[in-house]
Amino acid sequence: MRSSDIVWLLLLSALWGAAFIFLRIAAPLLDPGWLAFLRTGLAALTVIAYTTACGLPLELRTRWRPYLYVGVLNASLPWLLYSYAGKVLPASYMVILNSSTPMFVLLIAMMTGSEPVGRLRVLGLALGCVGVGLIVGLGPLEITLDAGLAVLLCLASALCYAFGGMAIRHHGEHQDSRVLTAGSMLLATVVLLPFMGPPPDPSALDLKVIAAIAALGMGCSGMGYLVYYRLVARVGASRTLTVTYLMPLFGTCYGVVLLGEPFGPGIAIGGITVLLATALVTGVLGPRPAPR
């Protein structure tokens, strides 16, 4: 991997790790439907502007079904769930729980038999469950019904990303990934229209909240996807997936330094356990699973 690619990887980790900070700033003040809609819409505008500048047509009439599947699983549903969870959970909780996505990929592989599952990967799955339990049980956040529900919403979002990855592999095999992203973001925005509640109170939208929404949509989501696909094209998907291990480092540091979120042994031990589990599940530690 070239030094320039490492810089791009760090940039992607910083962007996606920061998404949970901006989410935490905006979520307590906005209706979840509105926040998810604004995030997805701004991401769609950013990516569509890029594909238009590149002269890449969307072909909505013939490709709207795959765009819809990918958009719902990778944007509409998980971002709506995170908008609810962001009202309760600190950013450090959300970014660590987000890294459990590969574990759900493994669960799907076990259920469908799509790829071999060895003992180390099963061990990683068990460690992931332990790590989530440590974060919830030993973390600085008081355990309440709302907090428990928010944790479940984050895990449900990770499950959506796992199915979304399958949808991308299935529908994006013969499609330019940039066009697939632009089309899916556009339809994901449309899907969120029925979930929008009352319009936000203009008095609650100070400059800080507006900046957080813009950064979340255009920067972390729109620009982040463009950087992601650039890295996949240059260094491959497996190396790009190391962003999974870097995001919690950035997100947790952002939360502690910028938002003053508490950091205790539960977050540290649970976070390390989840990252170790992810490394076992993805094959970074031990033999790599052979793709089918």
C-alpha positions in Angstrom: 0.0 0.0 0.0 1.4 3.4 -1.0 1.9 6.2 1.4 -0.8 8.2 -0.4 -3.2 5.3 0.0 -2.5 5.2 3.7 -3.3 8.9 3.9 -6.7 8.3 2.1 -7.4 5.4 4.5 -6.8 7.6 7.5 -9.0 10.3 5.9 -11.8 7.8 5.5 -11.4 6.6 9.1 -11.5 10.2 10.3 -14.6 11.0 8.2 -16.6 8.0 9.2 -15.5 8.2 12.8 -16.6 11.8 12.9 -20.1 10.9 11.6 -21.1 9.8 15.1 -19.9 13.1 16.6 -22.1 15.1 14.2 -24.9 12.7 14.7 -24.7 13.1 18.5 -24.8 16.9 18.1 -27.8 17.0 15.9 -29.9 14.0 17.0 -31.1 15.4 20.4 -32.6 18.4 18.7 -34.1 17.0 15.5 -36.8 14.6 14.6 -35.1 11.3 13.6 -36.9 11.2 10.3 -35.8 14.7 9.4 -32.2 14.1 10.4 -32.0 10.9 8.4 -33.6 12.6 5.4 -31.3 15.6 5.5 -28.2 13.3 5.9 -29.2 11.1 3.0 -30.4 14.0 0.8 -27.1 15.9 1.2 -25.1 12.8 0.6 -27.1 12.2 -2.6 -26.5 15.7 -3.8 -22.8 15.4 -3.2 -22.4 12.0 -5.0 -24.8 13.0 -7.9 -22.8 16.2 -8.5 -19.7 14.1 -8.7 -21.1 11.5 -11.1 -22.7 14.2 -13.3 -19.3 16.0 -13.5 -17.8 12.6 -14.6 -20.5 12.2 -17.2 -21.9 9.0 -15.6 -25.7 8.5 -16.2 -27.9 7.1 -13.4 -30.2 5.1 -15.7 -33.0 5.3 -13.1 -35.7 3.7 -15.4 -33.8 0.5 -15.7 -31.8 0.3 -12.5 -34.3 1.7 -9.9 -34.8 -1.7 -8.2 -31.1 -2.4 -7.2 -30.8 1.3 -6.3 -33.8 0.9 -3.9 -32.5 -2.3 -2.3 -29.0 -0.9 -1.7 -30.3 2.5 -0.6 -32.7 1.1 2.0 -30.2 -1.3 3.5 -27.1 1.0 3.4 -28.7 4.4 4.1 -32.4 4.8 4.8 -32.9 2.2 7.5 -29.6 2.3 9.4 -29.3 6.0 9.3 -32.9 6.4 10.6 -32.1 3.9 13.4 -28.9 5.7 14.3 -30.9 9.0 14.4 -33.0 7.5 17.2 -30.0 6.0 19.0 -28.1 9.3 18.9 -30.6 10.9 21.2 -29.4 8.6 24.0 -26.1 7.0 23.3 -22.7 8.7 23.3 -20.7 8.7 20.1 -18.1 6.3 21.5 -20.8 3.7 22.1 -22.3 4.0 18.6 -19.0 3.9 16.7 -17.8 0.7 18.6 -21.2 -1.0 18.1 -21.0 -0.1 14.4 -17.8 -2.2 14.1 -19.9 -5.3 14.8 -21.1 -5.4 11.2 -18.6 -8.1 10.1 -20.0 -10.4 12.9 -23.4 -10.2 11.3 -21.9 -10.9 8.0 -20.5 -14.1 9.6 -23.9 -15.0 11.0 -25.5 -14.6 7.6 -22.7 -16.8 6.1 -23.3 -19.5 8.7 -27.1 -19.5 8.0 -26.7 -19.5 4.2 -23.5 -21.6 3.9 -22.1 -19.0 1.5 -18.5 -19.4 2.8 -16.6 -21.6 5.2 -16.8 -20.8 8.9 -13.9 -22.0 11.1 -13.4 -22.2 14.8 -11.6 -18.9 15.0 -14.4 -17.1 13.3 -16.9 -18.6 15.7 -14.7 -17.6 18.6 -14.7 -14.1 17.2 -18.5 -14.1 17.0 -18.6 -15.1 20.7 -16.1 -12.5 21.7 -18.1 -9.9 19.9 -21.1 -10.7 22.0 -19.0 -10.5 25.1 -17.6 -7.1 24.0 -21.0 -5.6 23.5 -22.0 -6.9 26.9 -18.9 -5.3 28.5 -19.7 -1.9 26.8 -23.3 -1.9 28.0 -22.7 -3.4 31.5 -19.4 -1.7 32.5 -19.6 1.5 30.4 -20.1 4.9 32.1 -23.7 5.2 30.7 -26.4 4.3 33.2 -28.3 1.2 32.1 -31.9 2.2 31.4 -34.7 1.0 29.1 -33.9 3.8 26.6 -30.2 3.0 26.6 -30.8 -0.7 26.1 -33.2 0.1 23.2 -30.7 2.4 21.6 -28.0 -0.3 21.8 -30.4 -2.7 20.0 -31.0 -0.1 17.3 -27.3 0.3 16.7 -26.9 -3.5 16.4 -29.9 -3.5 14.0 -28.1 -0.9 11.9 -25.0 -3.1 11.8 -27.2 -5.9 10.6 -28.6 -3.7 7.9 -25.1 -2.9 6.7 -24.3 -6.6 6.6 -27.3 -7.3 4.3 -26.5 -4.1 2.4 -23.0 -5.5 1.6 -24.7 -8.5 0.1 -27.0 -6.3 -1.9 -24.0 -4.4 -3.3 -22.2 -7.5 -4.3 -25.3 -8.9 -6.0 -26.5 -5.8 -7.8 -23.2 -4.0 -8.3 -21.3 -6.7 -10.1 -21.9 -5.1 -13.5 -22.4 -1.5 -12.3 -20.1 1.4 -11.7 -19.9 1.7 -7.9 -20.1 5.5 -8.1 -23.3 5.3 -10.1 -24.7 2.7 -7.8 -24.0 4.9 -4.8 -25.6 8.0 -6.4 -28.7 6.1 -7.5 -29.1 4.4 -4.1 -28.7 7.6 -2.2 -31.3 9.3 -4.3 -33.9 6.6 -3.8 -32.9 6.3 -0.1 -33.8 9.9 0.3 -37.2 9.4 -1.3 -38.0 6.4 0.9 -37.5 8.5 4.1 -40.2 11.0 3.2 -43.0 9.1 5.0 -40.9 9.0 8.2 -40.4 12.7 8.6 -42.2 14.2 11.6 -43.0 17.8 12.4 -40.5 20.3 10.8 -37.7 21.3 13.1 -38.0 24.4 15.1 -35.9 27.1 13.5 -34.9 28.5 16.9 -33.3 25.1 17.7 -31.1 25.0 14.6 -28.2 27.2 15.6 -25.0 27.4 13.6 -23.5 24.4 15.4 -26.4 22.1 14.5 -26.6 23.3 10.9 -22.8 22.8 10.5 -23.1 19.3 12.0 -25.9 18.3 9.6 -24.0 19.6 6.6 -20.8 17.8 7.7 -22.7 14.6 8.4 -24.4 14.6 5.0 -21.9 16.1 2.6 -18.6 15.2 4.3 -18.9 12.0 6.3 -21.6 10.4 4.1 -21.2 11.8 0.6 -17.4 12.5 0.5 -16.8 9.4 2.6 -18.4 7.1 0.1 -16.4 8.6 -2.8 -13.1 8.1 -0.8 -14.2 4.5 0.1 -14.7 3.5 -3.5 -11.5 5.2 -4.6 -9.6 3.1 -2.0 -11.4 -0.1 -3.1 -10.4 0.5 -6.7 -6.7 1.2 -5.7 -5.9 -1.3 -2.9 -8.9 -3.7 -2.9 -11.8 -4.3 -0.6 -9.9 -6.4 2.1 -7.4 -3.7 2.8 -9.9 -0.9 2.7 -11.9 -2.8 5.4 -9.2 -2.0 7.9 -11.2 1.2 8.3 -13.3 -0.9 10.6 -10.5 -0.9 13.2 -9.6 2.7 12.8 -13.1 4.2 13.1 -13.6 3.5 16.8 -10.2 5.1 17.6 -11.2 8.3 15.8 -14.8 8.3 17.0 -13.9 7.6 20.7 -11.2 10.3 20.7 -13.6 12.8 19.1 -16.2 12.1 21.7 -13.9 12.4 24.7 -12.0 15.5 23.4 -14.8 17.4 21.6 -17.9 16.5 23.4 -16.5 15.7 26.8 -18.0 12.2 26.8 -17.0 9.9 29.7 -14.4 7.2 29.1 -14.2 4.3 31.5 -12.7 0.8 31.6 -15.9 -0.7 30.2 -15.5 1.3 27.0 -11.8 0.4 26.8 -12.1 -3.3 27.5 -15.3 -3.8 25.6 -14.0 -1.8 22.6 -10.8 -3.8 22.4 -12.8 -7.0 22.7 -15.1 -6.0 19.8 -12.1 -5.1 17.7 -10.4 -8.4 18.4 -13.6 -10.2 17.6 -13.8 -8.3 14.3 -10.2 -9.2 13.5 -11.0 -12.9 14.0 -14.2 -12.8 12.0 -12.7 -11.0 9.0 -9.6 -13.2 9.0 -7.1 -10.5 9.9 -6.0 -12.7 12.8 -5.7 -16.4 11.8 -6.2 -17.9 8.3 -8.2 -15.8 6.0 -11.5 -17.3 4.8 -11.5 -18.2 1.2 -14.3 -16.4 -0.8 -16.7 -18.6 -2.5 
